Amino acid sequence: MTDATYLNNQFLIAMPSLADPHFFHTVTYLCQHNDEGALGIVINRPTGMKLRDIFEQMGIDCDLNDVLETPVFAGGPVQQERGFVIHGFCEQHWDSSIPTAENITLTSSRDILEAIAKGKGPRDYLIALGYAGWGSGQLEKEIVENAWLNTPSGETILYHTPISQRWNAAASQLGIDINRLTTPAGHG
């Protein structure tokens, strides 16, 4: 594949037929995709935890109620004990960040959480535990097998669309109602 055919900064939308419980009806933000594989963060699977729980576990003080009530997402089945922050552009630089797009960065260091707790972090962010990973050629094979649709990502869906609407909203960017898609019939 060439750089132009990699799906960096795209949403992967699970097809209705994808039965894997880790990915059923999910939208995954694809942070990295290259010849070695892919890494993404599921953006519509809340864990039931709030950022207050993470802060308590890490000993980070915060008294900003809107920050404390931020949902924490199950980013994927790999390294579920590890935290990731997808966030918008910010003047400040963090200890462990990789840019995923011109205006979106993936950070996995404590310093960004400390800044968020003080109200000095990025304005837009999504917190996740774990990530989704694919080995070399695995994602491409799954796309050919009709497990995923892809579409360019968008900050509105990533940060501002209600969680329960993200799967439908991402698919609607392609002009389709994903609820009307069915598993192909017939025998191979």
N, CA and C atoms as a LAMMPS dump frame, in Angstrom:
ITEM: TIMESTEP
0
ITEM: NUMBER OF ATOMS
564
ITEM: BOX BOUNDS ff ff ff
-5.0000000000000000e+02 5.0000000000000000e+02
-5.0000000000000000e+02 5.0000000000000000e+02
-5.0000000000000000e+02 5.0000000000000000e+02
ITEM: ATOMS id mol type element x y z
1 1 1 N 0.84 -1.183 0
2 1 2 C 0 0 0
3 1 3 C 0.884 1.245 0
4 2 1 N 0.341 2.337 -0.48
5 2 2 C 1.044 3.612 -0.442
6 2 3 C 0.459 4.461 0.673
7 3 1 N 1.148 5.543 1.024
8 3 2 C 0.633 6.433 2.065
9 3 3 C -0.786 6.885 1.747
10 4 1 N -1.085 7.088 0.476
11 4 2 C -2.402 7.557 0.07
12 4 3 C -3.488 6.515 0.323
13 5 1 N -3.126 5.246 0.41
14 5 2 C -4.146 4.216 0.609
15 5 3 C -4.279 3.778 2.066
16 6 1 N -3.423 4.261 2.946
17 6 2 C -3.59 3.959 4.361
18 6 3 C -4.769 4.757 4.903
19 7 1 N -5.365 4.251 5.942
20 7 2 C -6.605 4.833 6.459
21 7 3 C -6.399 5.664 7.72
22 8 1 N -5.238 6.302 7.852
23 8 2 C -4.995 7.182 8.988
24 8 3 C -6.071 8.266 9.063
25 9 1 N -6.451 8.611 10.302
26 9 2 C -7.428 9.673 10.534
27 9 3 C -8.782 9.352 9.891
28 10 1 N -9.132 8.092 9.88
29 10 2 C -10.429 7.644 9.367
30 10 3 C -11.221 7.005 10.508
31 11 1 N -12.527 6.951 10.333
32 11 2 C -13.365 6.149 11.212
33 11 3 C -13.546 4.783 10.568
34 12 1 N -13.398 3.734 11.367
35 12 2 C -13.792 2.386 10.954
36 12 3 C -15.153 2.132 11.577
37 13 1 N -16.097 1.806 10.755
38 13 2 C -17.466 1.581 11.21
39 13 3 C -17.742 0.089 11.108
40 14 1 N -18.052 -0.532 12.235
41 14 2 C -18.332 -1.965 12.229
42 14 3 C -19.625 -2.227 11.456
43 15 1 N -19.549 -3.166 10.531
44 15 2 C -20.744 -3.565 9.797
45 15 3 C -21.708 -4.264 10.756
46 16 1 N -22.997 -4.189 10.499
47 16 2 C -23.961 -4.832 11.405
48 16 3 C -23.7 -6.319 11.608
49 17 1 N -23.077 -6.967 10.636
50 17 2 C -22.812 -8.412 10.729
51 17 3 C -21.576 -8.739 11.568
52 18 1 N -20.794 -7.74 11.956
53 18 2 C -19.588 -7.993 12.75
54 18 3 C -20.008 -8.354 14.173
55 19 1 N -19.88 -9.623 14.511
56 19 2 C -20.41 -10.135 15.777
57 19 3 C -19.412 -10.115 16.933
58 20 1 N -18.14 -9.861 16.663
59 20 2 C -17.138 -9.819 17.725
60 20 3 C -17.612 -8.854 18.812
61 21 1 N -17.773 -9.323 20.059
62 21 2 C -18.315 -8.457 21.107
63 21 3 C -17.466 -7.219 21.393
64 22 1 N -16.183 -7.248 21.064
65 22 2 C -15.344 -6.07 21.259
66 22 3 C -15.665 -4.966 20.259
67 23 1 N -16.249 -5.345 19.12
68 23 2 C -16.442 -4.373 18.05
69 23 3 C -17.878 -4.267 17.537
70 24 1 N -18.82 -4.974 18.12
71 24 2 C -20.207 -4.941 17.66
72 24 3 C -20.737 -3.5 17.719
73 25 1 N -21.147 -2.978 16.579
74 25 2 C -21.721 -1.634 16.438
75 25 3 C -20.779 -0.525 16.918
76 26 1 N -19.487 -0.687 16.686
77 26 2 C -18.543 0.326 17.14
78 26 3 C -18.09 1.249 16.013
79 27 1 N -17.57 2.385 16.456
80 27 2 C -16.837 3.305 15.587
81 27 3 C -15.451 3.394 16.197
82 28 1 N -14.433 3.164 15.381
83 28 2 C -13.05 3.215 15.843
84 28 3 C -12.33 4.321 15.095
85 29 1 N -11.675 5.187 15.856
86 29 2 C -10.855 6.228 15.245
87 29 3 C -9.492 5.615 14.951
88 30 1 N -9.107 5.591 13.687
89 30 2 C -7.849 4.971 13.277
90 30 3 C -6.71 5.981 13.422
91 31 1 N -5.861 5.737 14.415
92 31 2 C -4.758 6.649 14.743
93 31 3 C -3.532 6.41 13.884
94 32 1 N -3.221 5.145 13.63
95 32 2 C -2.054 4.792 12.814
96 32 3 C -2.411 3.609 11.927
97 33 1 N -1.992 3.697 10.672
98 33 2 C -2.169 2.594 9.736
99 33 3 C -1.006 2.663 8.758
100 34 1 N -0.24 1.575 8.703
101 34 2 C 0.887 1.507 7.784
102 34 3 C 1.144 0.051 7.429
103 35 1 N 2.268 -0.239 6.795
104 35 2 C 2.526 -1.607 6.356
105 35 3 C 2.761 -2.568 7.521
106 36 1 N 2.984 -2.059 8.713
107 36 2 C 3.183 -2.912 9.887
108 36 3 C 1.882 -3.26 10.598
109 37 1 N 0.792 -2.548 10.272
110 37 2 C -0.493 -2.817 10.908
111 37 3 C -1.25 -1.536 11.196
112 38 1 N -2.15 -1.61 12.172
113 38 2 C -3.003 -0.456 12.482
114 38 3 C -3.296 -0.401 13.971
115 39 1 N -3.543 0.817 14.45
116 39 2 C -3.919 1.067 15.831
117 39 3 C -5.088 2.035 15.829
118 40 1 N -6.129 1.692 16.567
119 40 2 C -7.302 2.557 16.648
120 40 3 C -7.872 2.576 18.048
121 41 1 N -8.726 3.56 18.303
122 41 2 C -9.399 3.721 19.582
123 41 3 C -10.907 3.716 19.321
124 42 1 N -11.626 2.801 19.978
125 42 2 C -13.086 2.763 19.866
126 42 3 C -13.637 3.993 20.588
127 43 1 N -14.525 4.74 19.916
128 43 2 C -15 6.01 20.454
129 43 3 C -16.465 5.99 20.89
130 44 1 N -17.098 4.835 20.876
131 44 2 C -18.51 4.802 21.257
132 44 3 C -18.843 3.645 22.192
133 45 1 N -17.892 3.221 22.986
134 45 2 C -18.118 2.124 23.93
135 45 3 C -17.725 2.595 25.336
136 46 1 N -18.64 3.283 26.055
137 46 2 C -18.294 3.749 27.398
138 46 3 C -18.101 2.578 28.358
139 47 1 N -17.165 2.746 29.293
140 47 2 C -16.881 1.696 30.27
141 47 3 C -17.827 1.752 31.468
142 48 1 N -18.49 2.874 31.664
143 48 2 C -19.257 3.105 32.887
144 48 3 C -18.431 3.884 33.904
145 49 1 N -17.128 3.969 33.659
146 49 2 C -16.256 4.774 34.516
147 49 3 C -16.315 6.226 34.076
148 50 1 N -15.996 7.091 35.009
149 50 2 C -15.86 8.518 34.724
150 50 3 C -14.4 8.906 34.958
151 51 1 N -14.02 10.057 34.454
152 51 2 C -12.654 10.527 34.623
153 51 3 C -12.307 10.662 36.109
154 52 1 N -13.295 10.926 36.948
155 52 2 C -13.058 11.004 38.394
156 52 3 C -12.448 9.695 38.909
157 53 1 N -12.884 8.558 38.368
158 53 2 C -12.353 7.253 38.787
159 53 3 C -10.872 7.122 38.413
160 54 1 N -10.523 7.589 37.23
161 54 2 C -9.13 7.546 36.782
162 54 3 C -8.279 8.458 37.672
163 55 1 N -8.78 9.672 37.921
164 55 2 C -8.041 10.605 38.766
165 55 3 C -7.817 10.034 40.165
166 56 1 N -8.845 9.396 40.712
167 56 2 C -8.702 8.794 42.049
168 56 3 C -7.625 7.711 42.041
169 57 1 N -7.643 6.843 41.028
170 57 2 C -6.655 5.77 40.933
171 57 3 C -5.236 6.313 40.777
172 58 1 N -5.106 7.457 40.095
173 58 2 C -3.783 8.022 39.813
174 58 3 C -3.341 9.073 40.827
175 59 1 N -4.226 9.392 41.783
176 59 2 C -3.88 10.403 42.78
177 59 3 C -3.799 11.809 42.205
178 60 1 N -4.662 12.126 41.24
179 60 2 C -4.703 13.45 40.627
180 60 3 C -5.888 14.207 41.207
181 61 1 N -5.628 15.392 41.757
182 61 2 C -6.692 16.22 42.334
183 61 3 C -7.389 17.015 41.245
184 62 1 N -8.724 17.075 41.367
185 62 2 C -9.529 17.848 40.416
186 62 3 C -10.837 18.214 41.1
187 63 1 N -11.25 19.462 40.953
188 63 2 C -12.546 19.859 41.498
189 63 3 C -13.457 20.453 40.419
190 64 1 N -13.174 20.153 39.161
191 64 2 C -13.984 20.629 38.041
192 64 3 C -15.032 19.561 37.712
193 65 1 N -16.271 19.801 38.11
194 65 2 C -17.323 18.783 37.969
195 65 3 C -17.523 18.305 36.542
196 66 1 N -17.488 19.22 35.564
197 66 2 C -17.691 18.783 34.183
198 66 3 C -16.566 17.848 33.732
199 67 1 N -15.345 18.099 34.196
200 67 2 C -14.216 17.224 33.879
201 67 3 C -14.368 15.885 34.599
202 68 1 N -14.725 15.92 35.862
203 68 2 C -14.862 14.694 36.659
204 68 3 C -15.905 13.747 36.078
205 69 1 N -16.918 14.284 35.438
206 69 2 C -18.009 13.471 34.884
207 69 3 C -17.757 13.021 33.446
208 70 1 N -16.599 13.312 32.887
209 70 2 C -16.261 12.894 31.527
210 70 3 C -16.252 11.367 31.448
211 71 1 N -16.965 10.784 30.47
212 71 2 C -16.953 9.325 30.353
213 71 3 C -15.592 8.793 29.902
214 72 1 N -15.29 7.58 30.337
215 72 2 C -14.083 6.876 29.92
216 72 3 C -14.525 5.737 28.998
217 73 1 N -13.853 5.604 27.865
218 73 2 C -14.248 4.624 26.858
219 73 3 C -13.378 3.373 26.901
220 74 1 N -13.962 2.263 26.477
221 74 2 C -13.201 1.028 26.244
222 74 3 C -12.638 1.163 24.84
223 75 1 N -11.37 1.549 24.753
224 75 2 C -10.747 1.85 23.474
225 75 3 C -10.47 0.638 22.61
226 76 1 N -10.494 -0.548 23.214
227 76 2 C -10.245 -1.773 22.474
228 76 3 C -9.724 -2.846 23.403
229 77 1 N -9.569 -4.045 22.886
230 77 2 C -9.217 -5.182 23.736
231 77 3 C -7.733 -5.317 24.089
232 78 1 N -6.865 -4.469 23.528
233 78 2 C -5.428 -4.581 23.768
234 78 3 C -5.007 -3.59 24.863
235 79 1 N -4.206 -4.053 25.816
236 79 2 C -3.682 -3.225 26.913
237 79 3 C -4.761 -2.364 27.568
238 80 1 N -5.799 -3.011 28.056
239 80 2 C -6.927 -2.293 28.64
240 80 3 C -6.578 -1.545 29.921
241 81 1 N -5.41 -1.803 30.488
242 81 2 C -4.977 -1.076 31.676
243 81 3 C -4.267 0.232 31.31
244 82 1 N -4.028 0.453 30.034
245 82 2 C -3.297 1.634 29.575
246 82 3 C -4.261 2.698 29.058
247 83 1 N -4.015 3.942 29.471
248 83 2 C -4.897 5.031 29.072
249 83 3 C -4.4 5.794 27.864
250 84 1 N -5.35 6.277 27.084
251 84 2 C -5.068 7.065 25.887
252 84 3 C -5.999 8.271 25.865
253 85 1 N -5.483 9.39 25.382
254 85 2 C -6.283 10.6 25.223
255 85 3 C -6.192 11.019 23.761
256 86 1 N -7.338 11.047 23.089
257 86 2 C -7.421 11.629 21.75
258 86 3 C -7.846 13.072 21.987
259 87 1 N -7.118 14.009 21.416
260 87 2 C -7.462 15.396 21.713
261 87 3 C -7.157 16.313 20.541
262 88 1 N -7.788 17.471 20.619
263 88 2 C -7.587 18.494 19.613
264 88 3 C -6.264 19.203 19.814
265 89 1 N -5.963 20.08 18.876
266 89 2 C -4.72 20.83 18.916
267 89 3 C -4.624 21.63 20.202
268 90 1 N -3.436 21.674 20.746
269 90 2 C -3.167 22.418 21.965
270 90 3 C -1.744 22.952 21.863
271 91 1 N -1.505 24.163 22.326
272 91 2 C -0.165 24.758 22.265
273 91 3 C 0.847 23.954 23.077
274 92 1 N 0.373 23.343 24.151
275 92 2 C 1.268 22.607 25.032
276 92 3 C 1.653 21.262 24.403
277 93 1 N 2.858 20.813 24.702
278 93 2 C 3.317 19.513 24.22
279 93 3 C 3.355 18.549 25.397
280 94 1 N 3.061 17.29 25.14
281 94 2 C 2.952 16.276 26.18
282 94 3 C 4.097 15.272 26.039
283 95 1 N 4.378 14.565 27.115
284 95 2 C 5.522 13.645 27.138
285 95 3 C 5.441 12.544 26.089
286 96 1 N 4.262 12.025 25.834
287 96 2 C 4.131 10.893 24.916
288 96 3 C 2.948 11.109 23.985
289 97 1 N 3.206 11.746 22.857
290 97 2 C 2.147 12.075 21.893
291 97 3 C 2.575 11.715 20.482
292 98 1 N 1.578 11.352 19.688
293 98 2 C 1.798 11.201 18.254
294 98 3 C 0.672 11.938 17.534
295 99 1 N 1.017 12.8 16.586
296 99 2 C -0.043 13.456 15.812
297 99 3 C -0.701 12.422 14.903
298 100 1 N -2.021 12.458 14.843
299 100 2 C -2.751 11.538 13.971
300 100 3 C -3.342 12.271 12.777
301 101 1 N -3.46 13.574 12.899
302 101 2 C -3.965 14.441 11.836
303 101 3 C -3.472 15.844 12.158
304 102 1 N -3.753 16.772 11.285
305 102 2 C -3.303 18.145 11.507
306 102 3 C -3.82 18.698 12.83
307 103 1 N -5.035 18.325 13.21
308 103 2 C -5.66 18.897 14.395
309 103 3 C -6.035 17.861 15.453
310 104 1 N -5.519 16.639 15.358
311 104 2 C -5.84 15.584 16.321
312 104 3 C -4.551 14.874 16.721
313 105 1 N -4.419 14.634 18.025
314 105 2 C -3.228 13.993 18.573
315 105 3 C -3.656 12.876 19.514
316 106 1 N -2.838 11.834 19.601
317 106 2 C -3.036 10.743 20.557
318 106 3 C -1.926 10.849 21.59
319 107 1 N -2.307 10.97 22.868
320 107 2 C -1.345 11.11 23.953
321 107 3 C -1.608 10.033 24.995
322 108 1 N -0.515 9.494 25.548
323 108 2 C -0.664 8.426 26.545
324 108 3 C 0.159 8.702 27.805
325 109 1 N 0.412 9.97 28.11
326 109 2 C 1.212 10.294 29.288
327 109 3 C 0.375 10.991 30.363
328 110 1 N 0.824 10.861 31.578
329 110 2 C 0.127 11.405 32.748
330 110 3 C -0.017 12.925 32.694
331 111 1 N 0.958 13.62 32.108
332 111 2 C 0.956 15.083 32.146
333 111 3 C -0.302 15.69 31.522
334 112 1 N -0.869 15.06 30.501
335 112 2 C -2.079 15.624 29.896
336 112 3 C -3.266 15.49 30.853
337 113 1 N -3.338 14.394 31.593
338 113 2 C -4.429 14.224 32.558
339 113 3 C -4.309 15.247 33.687
340 114 1 N -3.098 15.524 34.119
341 114 2 C -2.892 16.538 35.161
342 114 3 C -3.328 17.916 34.657
343 115 1 N -3.037 18.228 33.41
344 115 2 C -3.457 19.508 32.836
345 115 3 C -4.974 19.573 32.702
346 116 1 N -5.601 18.498 32.257
347 116 2 C -7.059 18.455 32.143
348 116 3 C -7.69 18.672 33.516
349 117 1 N -7.128 18.062 34.546
350 117 2 C -7.657 18.191 35.911
351 117 3 C -7.603 19.632 36.406
352 118 1 N -6.638 20.399 35.894
353 118 2 C -6.494 21.804 36.303
354 118 3 C -7.225 22.756 35.36
355 119 1 N -7.902 22.212 34.343
356 119 2 C -8.577 23.06 33.369
357 119 3 C -7.622 23.696 32.378
358 120 1 N -6.407 23.131 32.24
359 120 2 C -5.386 23.696 31.359
360 120 3 C -5.033 22.768 30.204
361 121 1 N -5.83 21.751 29.992
362 121 2 C -5.569 20.813 28.908
363 121 3 C -6.277 21.235 27.639
364 122 1 N -6.312 20.354 26.661
365 122 2 C -7.009 20.666 25.408
366 122 3 C -8.507 20.841 25.659
367 123 1 N -9.137 21.643 24.816
368 123 2 C -10.578 21.891 24.954
369 123 3 C -11.379 20.627 24.623
370 124 1 N -11.012 19.957 23.543
371 124 2 C -11.708 18.744 23.11
372 124 3 C -10.826 17.537 23.355
373 125 1 N -11.395 16.505 23.997
374 125 2 C -10.633 15.286 24.254
375 125 3 C -11.575 14.117 24.5
376 126 1 N -11.035 12.924 24.321
377 126 2 C -11.735 11.67 24.583
378 126 3 C -10.734 10.762 25.3
379 127 1 N -11.154 10.188 26.424
380 127 2 C -10.297 9.338 27.245
381 127 3 C -10.703 7.881 27.025
382 128 1 N -9.717 7.014 26.787
383 128 2 C -10.005 5.594 26.567
384 128 3 C -8.982 4.724 27.282
385 129 1 N -9.433 3.545 27.668
386 129 2 C -8.548 2.513 28.208
387 129 3 C -8.441 1.416 27.164
388 130 1 N -7.214 1.105 26.762
389 130 2 C -6.993 0.072 25.763
390 130 3 C -7.1 0.616 24.348
391 131 1 N -6.72 -0.251 23.407
392 131 2 C -6.8 0.125 22.002
393 131 3 C -7.106 -1.108 21.166
394 132 1 N -7.445 -0.869 19.914
395 132 2 C -7.664 -1.935 18.943
396 132 3 C -6.424 -1.998 18.06
397 133 1 N -5.914 -3.197 17.83
398 133 2 C -4.726 -3.347 17.014
399 133 3 C -4.888 -4.421 15.961
400 134 1 N -4.267 -4.204 14.833
401 134 2 C -4.28 -5.157 13.732
402 134 3 C -2.847 -5.36 13.262
403 135 1 N -2.479 -6.584 12.963
404 135 2 C -1.161 -6.88 12.41
405 135 3 C -1.095 -6.508 10.941
406 136 1 N 0.068 -6.686 10.372
407 136 2 C 0.298 -6.358 8.972
408 136 3 C -0.714 -7.066 8.064
409 137 1 N -1.47 -6.291 7.289
410 137 2 C -2.441 -6.831 6.34
411 137 3 C -3.756 -7.29 6.946
412 138 1 N -3.856 -7.364 8.266
413 138 2 C -5.063 -7.889 8.915
414 138 3 C -6.278 -6.988 8.689
415 139 1 N -6.122 -5.692 8.87
416 139 2 C -7.251 -4.777 8.682
417 139 3 C -7.716 -4.795 7.23
418 140 1 N -6.781 -4.773 6.298
419 140 2 C -7.142 -4.812 4.878
420 140 3 C -7.954 -6.07 4.561
421 141 1 N -7.554 -7.199 5.138
422 141 2 C -8.277 -8.46 4.934
423 141 3 C -9.692 -8.361 5.5
424 142 1 N -9.829 -7.782 6.698
425 142 2 C -11.156 -7.639 7.314
426 142 3 C -12.056 -6.706 6.509
427 143 1 N -11.475 -5.669 5.911
428 143 2 C -12.275 -4.761 5.079
429 143 3 C -12.764 -5.494 3.835
430 144 1 N -11.877 -6.268 3.201
431 144 2 C -12.272 -7.056 2.024
432 144 3 C -13.372 -8.053 2.395
433 145 1 N -13.313 -8.593 3.62
434 145 2 C -14.321 -9.551 4.095
435 145 3 C -15.604 -8.863 4.56
436 146 1 N -15.709 -7.559 4.34
437 146 2 C -16.92 -6.798 4.628
438 146 3 C -17.21 -6.658 6.127
439 147 1 N -16.159 -6.592 6.955
440 147 2 C -16.359 -6.387 8.392
441 147 3 C -16.458 -4.902 8.737
442 148 1 N -15.852 -4.049 7.916
443 148 2 C -15.758 -2.621 8.224
444 148 3 C -16.086 -1.752 7.028
445 149 1 N -16.625 -0.585 7.321
446 149 2 C -16.687 0.522 6.376
447 149 3 C -15.704 1.565 6.894
448 150 1 N -15.22 2.43 6.04
449 150 2 C -14.391 3.519 6.527
450 150 3 C -14.856 4.824 5.917
451 151 1 N -14.639 5.877 6.673
452 151 2 C -15.001 7.22 6.247
453 151 3 C -14.055 8.2 6.933
454 152 1 N -13.813 9.357 6.336
455 152 2 C -12.972 10.333 7.018
456 152 3 C -13.537 10.66 8.398
457 153 1 N -12.638 10.872 9.33
458 153 2 C -13.087 11.21 10.68
459 153 3 C -13.591 12.637 10.709
460 154 1 N -14.243 12.977 11.782
461 154 2 C -14.721 14.335 11.966
462 154 3 C -14.764 14.664 13.445
463 155 1 N -14.351 15.856 13.785
464 155 2 C -14.308 16.25 15.183
465 155 3 C -15.686 16.309 15.828
466 156 1 N -16.713 16.608 15.045
467 156 2 C -18.06 16.645 15.617
468 156 3 C -18.437 15.274 16.152
469 157 1 N -18.232 14.233 15.368
470 157 2 C -18.561 12.879 15.824
471 157 3 C -17.611 12.462 16.944
472 158 1 N -16.35 12.754 16.801
473 158 2 C -15.34 12.336 17.771
474 158 3 C -15.596 12.915 19.156
475 159 1 N -15.967 14.178 19.23
476 159 2 C -16.074 14.836 20.534
477 159 3 C -17.48 15.258 20.95
478 160 1 N -18.374 15.539 19.992
479 160 2 C -19.611 16.224 20.346
480 160 3 C -20.899 15.459 20.071
481 161 1 N -20.859 14.418 19.262
482 161 2 C -22.065 13.644 18.975
483 161 3 C -22.37 12.741 20.17
484 162 1 N -23.64 12.675 20.606
485 162 2 C -23.96 11.755 21.711
486 162 3 C -23.443 10.347 21.4
487 163 1 N -22.919 9.699 22.416
488 163 2 C -22.274 8.392 22.261
489 163 3 C -23.166 7.403 21.521
490 164 1 N -24.433 7.35 21.895
491 164 2 C -25.352 6.374 21.303
492 164 3 C -25.632 6.636 19.826
493 165 1 N -25.278 7.811 19.33
494 165 2 C -25.551 8.159 17.935
495 165 3 C -24.318 8.1 17.037
496 166 1 N -23.152 7.814 17.594
497 166 2 C -21.912 7.892 16.812
498 166 3 C -21.845 6.85 15.685
499 167 1 N -22.3 5.637 15.922
500 167 2 C -22.251 4.59 14.896
501 167 3 C -23.081 5.005 13.684
502 168 1 N -24.321 5.443 13.944
503 168 2 C -25.194 5.889 12.851
504 168 3 C -24.66 7.152 12.188
505 169 1 N -24.156 8.092 12.987
506 169 2 C -23.657 9.357 12.432
507 169 3 C -22.448 9.127 11.532
508 170 1 N -21.528 8.263 11.942
509 170 2 C -20.355 7.987 11.109
510 170 3 C -20.776 7.361 9.782
511 171 1 N -21.704 6.412 9.829
512 171 2 C -22.166 5.772 8.592
513 171 3 C -22.931 6.755 7.707
514 172 1 N -23.649 7.673 8.322
515 172 2 C -24.417 8.624 7.511
516 172 3 C -23.507 9.554 6.718
517 173 1 N -22.233 9.703 7.14
518 173 2 C -21.279 10.474 6.341
519 173 3 C -21.075 9.848 4.966
520 174 1 N -21.335 8.542 4.866
521 174 2 C -21.231 7.838 3.586
522 174 3 C -22.544 7.873 2.811
523 175 1 N -23.553 8.498 3.412
524 175 2 C -24.86 8.581 2.768
525 175 3 C -25.682 7.322 2.916
526 176 1 N -25.369 6.509 3.934
527 176 2 C -26.135 5.275 4.127
528 176 3 C -26.748 5.217 5.518
529 177 1 N -27.844 4.496 5.606
530 177 2 C -28.441 4.167 6.893
531 177 3 C -27.933 2.773 7.237
532 178 1 N -27.002 2.704 8.159
533 178 2 C -26.338 1.424 8.456
534 178 3 C -27.315 0.388 9.002
535 179 1 N -28.41 0.838 9.573
536 179 2 C -29.403 -0.096 10.095
537 179 3 C -30.146 -0.843 8.986
538 180 1 N -30.046 -0.351 7.763
539 180 2 C -30.704 -1.008 6.629
540 180 3 C -29.793 -2.002 5.915
541 181 1 N -28.511 -2.009 6.295
542 181 2 C -27.588 -2.962 5.681
543 181 3 C -27.835 -4.343 6.269
544 182 1 N -27.738 -5.344 5.431
545 182 2 C -27.93 -6.712 5.896
546 182 3 C -26.731 -7.538 5.481
547 183 1 N -26.604 -8.67 6.102
548 183 2 C -25.552 -9.614 5.755
549 183 3 C -25.842 -10.167 4.357
550 184 1 N -24.837 -10.211 3.495
551 184 2 C -25.058 -10.76 2.166
552 184 3 C -25.593 -12.21 2.238
553 185 1 N -26.561 -12.492 1.406
554 185 2 C -27.141 -13.838 1.381
555 185 3 C -26.438 -14.689 0.326
556 186 1 N -26.648 -15.983 0.411
557 186 2 C -26.099 -16.877 -0.599
558 186 3 C -24.985 -17.718 -0.013
559 187 1 N -24.44 -18.568 -0.832
560 187 2 C -23.368 -19.473 -0.415
561 187 3 C -22.159 -19.237 -1.302
562 188 1 N -20.976 -19.314 -0.705
563 188 2 C -19.731 -19.039 -1.426
564 188 3 C -19.251 -20.153 -2.261
